[in-house]
Amino acid sequence: MSKVVLGFSGGVDSAVSAVLLKKAGFEVHGLYLDNTSEQARWEAAAAAEQMGVELRVVDVHEALEERVCRPFAACYLRGETPNPCVLCNPTLKFPMLLEEADRIGAELVATGHYARAEGGALYKGRPANDQSYMLCRLTKEQVARLTLPLGGFEKKQVRALAEDFGLPAAHKKDSMEICFIPDKDYVGWISRRAELPGPGDFVFHGVCVGQHDGVVNWTVGQRIPGLHEGRKLYVSRIDAKANIIELALWEELFKTEVLAGDFNWLIDPPVGKIIPASVRVRHTKWEEPPCTVTAEGESVAWIRCETPVRAPAPGQSAVLYQGERLIGGGFITRE
């Protein structure tokens, strides 16, 4: 019987994944990455015991701090908008899973992500719950050892399966917050780690039109309160060094060209070529226009969209697809 290491939290996704993997003939070993509360750890252990899944608990507080929390805070202080899951998956979660797999002699690792891993490639999950965007920075080596049991399901189907399997997690609420900021107050969280920048100027078309309350409170694309000469204004650029937030009208937020750096290719980089693709500039279900892509070396991608994308925010990821296949992702940079 083949072994698989499953990222196990005790929630509905990991619990149903465990059952599906067992039904597929795997010997399932759970790995709980402990970075939250004693209660959460106890619930995961209780769920694993009830399901007959061997569970190993690994304290990841120190690794999470170094690999995710510090970069996350630094991004915000630079006026960028990071996605913590995109940071965590390739640098902490999957390396830990693979380390455990190597320790026990398992070929594969698994998670409860709603995406598909087939033949060493990543593909979109079902449209209603697709999470492939979050996996854009996994390496080819990590993808080659990955299986994703929920790739063919929607969330409502997974909850129904949990009911059929008699799993207590069937009624457990989804966790929507950042795991290391459970109260969702990311500004307060950053303020306990660093001195926050103070107020500065809102600038519209070169003219100061008001004061902002600190750059970490804002992101590109966000609307500011009130009206200016009867029009709504939106954040178009954040200059953290100068402590200035530039504003724009709605129609000025849309861009046809996006530059993505530190790019992670899951295909051969198209250096010297122009290839067709589609792009997401944020984790969204509705915005994925066709585009063409060229690579500058192996780490920079120039993306030209057929339909303009709204407010590509530095620090977020630009993720490329060819059809259903995820072909890579990089961090949006300032022009």
N, C-alpha and C positions, 0 to 999 in steps of 0.2 A: 504494500500500500504506500503510495507516494505521500510525502509530508508537504504541508504548506503552512507558512506562517501568516496569520491573519492579524491585521491591526484591529484590536478588539476593545471597544469602549463600553459595551453593554447596551448601546442604543439599538434602535430597530434595524438600522442598516447593517451594522456588524453582526448582530444576532442572526438575521436572516441569511447573511453571507455565510456564516458558519454552518447553518443547516444545509444550504445549497452545496457547499463544498463537500460536506459529509456525504450527501446524496450522490455527488459525482465521484465518490470513492476515495477522497482524500482523508488522510489523518491530519486533523486540524490542530494546530498549536497557536494559541492566542498570545499576543503581545500587547500589554497595556502600557502606554507611554504616560507616566504619571507626572502631570504638571499642574494639576488643579487641586481639588479638595480631598480630604480624607473620605468624605461621604461618597464622592464620585468613584474613588478607588474601591471602596467597599461594595458599591452597587455593581461595578464591573466584575469584581471577584465573585460576588454572589450569583450573577447571571451566568458566568462561565461555569461555575460549579454545578448549577442546575442543568446546564446544557451538556455537561460532560466534556467540556473543552479545557484542556490543560492551559493554564494562564501563567505567564511570566510578567511580573511588574518591574519596569525599569524607571528609575527616577531620572527625568530629563530636564529638571529645572536649570541646571548649569548649562547644558548644551542648548536649551531653548533660549536662554539669555544671550549666549554668544552668537548663535547662528540666526536667530529670528528677532528677538526683542530689541537688541541694540541696532541692527540695521533698520528695523521698522521705525524706531524713534528718530534715528538719524535722517531717514527719508523725509519725515514730516517736518523736521527742523530745517531741511533744505527747501521746503516748499513743494515737496512731491507728495504723491498719493500712492503708497505701497499697498499691496495685497498680501496679508500675512501668510495665507495658505500657499500662494505661489512661492513665497520665500521658504516656507517650512518643508514642503513636500520633497524637493530634491536634496536639501541639505541636512534634514533631521529625520523626518518620518521614514522615508524609504531607505536611507542608509542604516537606520536602526533595525528595520525589518529584515534587510538583507544580512546584516551582521548576525542577527538571531538565526536566520535560515542557514547561514554557513556554520554556525555553532552546533546546530542539531542535525545537519545534513539534509536540509530541505532544498529542493530545486527552485520552488516558486514561493512568491509572497503574494498577498492579497489584501485589498481594502474594500470598503463599502462605497467607493466612488461610483457615480452614475456615468460611466464611460465604458468603452470596450477596448480590451487589449487582445489583439489577435495577430499571430505570426510575427511578433516582434515590433508591431506598430500600434499606435493609439488611434482610436476612432471616437466620434461623438456617441453619447448615450441618447436615450429617447429625448425629443425636444423639450418636453415639459420639465425635465430635471437634469439636463446635460451638465456635467461637471468637468468635461475634458479641458476647459480653459485652465482649471486649477493645476493641471498636470503638465503644463506646457514646458516646464523646465526639467522634467525628468530626463535623464541621460538615456542613450540607446541601450546601454548595459542594464540599467534599471528596468526599462520597458521590456527587455527580452526575458526577464524573470517574473513578469507580472501577470496575474490573472484577476479579472474584475467580475465577480459573480452577478452584479446587479446591472450590468451593461445593457441588457435587453428589457429592463423593467422601468416603469414609472413608479414614483413614490407611493401612489395610492395602491398600486399592485403589491408593492413590498409590504405595506401595512396589512393588506388582506392576507398575504402569505404568512405574516407573523401571527395573525389570528388563527389561520388554519393549522399552523405548527404549535399553537398553544403557548406562544412566547409572551412573557410579561411585558417585554419591550414594545409590544403592539400598541400600547396606549401611552408610551413614554413620549413626551414632547420633544420636538426637534430642537437641537441647540443651534441658535441663530447668531450668537454673539462670538466675538473673537475669544478663543479659549483662554488666553492669558489676560483678557480684559472683560470679565464676566458681567460687569455693570454697564458695559458699552461706553463708558466715559473715557475715550481714548485721550482727550486733552488733559483730563485730570491725571491719567496714568502717566503721560509724558511729563507733566509738571512735577511729579514726584521723582523723576529721574534726571531732569535737566531744567535749567532756567529758561523759561519761555520768553520768546521775543515779545516786546510790548506793542502798543498801538502804532500804526503807520498810516500812510496815505492810500486811499482809493484814487486811482487815476484813470480817467476816461478820455481817450483821444488826446493825451498829453496834458490834461487839466485836472488838478486835484478837485474831487467832488465830494470828499468826505474822509472819515477816519475808520479804519478797520481795527479790530480788537486783538490782532495777533495773527500771523500767517498760518499757524497750526490749526486755526479754527475754520480754514477755508480750503476748497479744492477747485481746480479748474472745472468750469461748467456750472458751478453753483450760483444760484440767483441771490443777489443782495436785496435786503428789504427796501421797500418804497419804490418810487419812480423818479426818473430823471427826465425832466421836460416831457413827462407823460409816457416815457418808455421804460420798460424793465431792463435792468443791466445785470450782466453775468460776469463771473470771474473768467478771464481769458489767459492770464499769465501771473505767476507768483514769483517775485524777485525777493527771495529771503535775505540776501546780502544787503540790499538797499531797503528792505522792509516795506516794499511797495507791492500793492496788488493792482494789476491792470484790469480794466473792465471793458466789456464789449456788448454790443447788441446781440440778440439771439442769432440773427443771420450771419454774424461775424465769427461765430464759434466753429463753423463747419470748415473742415480741412480736407483737401484731396491728397495731400502728401503727409506721410508719417515716417519718422526716422526711429528705428528701434536698435538699441545697442545691447551689448553683452548677450548677443542672440544665441539661442540654443536650437540647433538644427537637428531634427529627427530624420532628415533625408540628407543626401549629399548637398552641401551648400552650393547654391547656383551662382558661383563666382563667374563673372563675365557672361552671364545668361540673363534673360528675362523670362520668368515663368508665371503662369496664371495661378491665382489662388483666390481665397476670400479671407477677410480679416475681421477679428473682433478686437476692439480697443478697450473693452471692459467686459466684465462677466454679465452678459446680457443674452436674452433669448431672441431679440428682435433686430439687432443691428449687426449685419455681417455682409457688407457689400463686396462684390467682385473687385479684384485688384490685380496689379502686376507687381512682381517683386524682383529685385536684384540684390546681390550680396556684395558688400565691400569687404574683401577678406572673408573670414569665417565668423566675424563677431558683429557685423553691422548689416541691417537690412533696410533698403529703401522701398517703401510701400506706396504705390500710387493707386488711389481708389477711383473706381468708375463713378460711384456715388459718394459725395462728401460724408465723412463721419463727424459726429458732434463731439467737440471738445476733447480731443485726445489729451490725456493728462500725464505729464511727466511722472515717472515712478510706477504707473500702471503698466500692464503688459499688453503688447500687440501680439495676438496669437493668430497664426496662419493655418488655413485648411485647404486641402484639395479634395473637393467633395466632402465625404464624411471623415477623411483622414486628417489628423492633426500633424502638421509637418514642422512646427517649431514655434518658438515664442521668445520675445526679448522685451527689454524695458524701454518704454517710450522716453525719448530724450527731447530736450529743448532744441528748437530749430537753430 
